[in-house]
């Protein structure tokens, strides 16, 4: 399965200068948040692949005008062709903006999913906006990752953990990919692909 991963910045070759080759063979599109709703809606016109999304901390406008033709998987497990995807949007609370949570609040969201996690026997992809604590996050509060995401990986050992939020321009030592145990961690900032 070929999955297109998106986050934080609308890719010009998909948005302004549509290069259809970037969508060739794509079976699924996952958005990690902070993208214009119109960008995601636009992509639905050029692919039959489902577009799944969660909220970033700058997606407050989605409440009034969500991406058309796309599926929100916030606080849910979505199954596509046998691949189980757990969606948990938002970032660490740093002001009074939308889709921001304390560590305790994010852990509570995860606890509320226990029955779904048990029934689905875990998940294959963890889709979030924020990274996990000390795994591609940054030192400032706004970009610090959640410890509960590490616990989810420890317990369920997903194949992939996909996030955004930390842009390439934020860090001189930016790494798009890293590994944690059995899990491949991918920062989707801009766009990249995942083959499962």
Order of alpha helices (4+ residues) and beta strands (2+ residues): beta-alpha-beta-alpha-beta-beta-beta-beta-beta-beta-alpha-alpha-beta-alpha-beta-beta-beta-beta
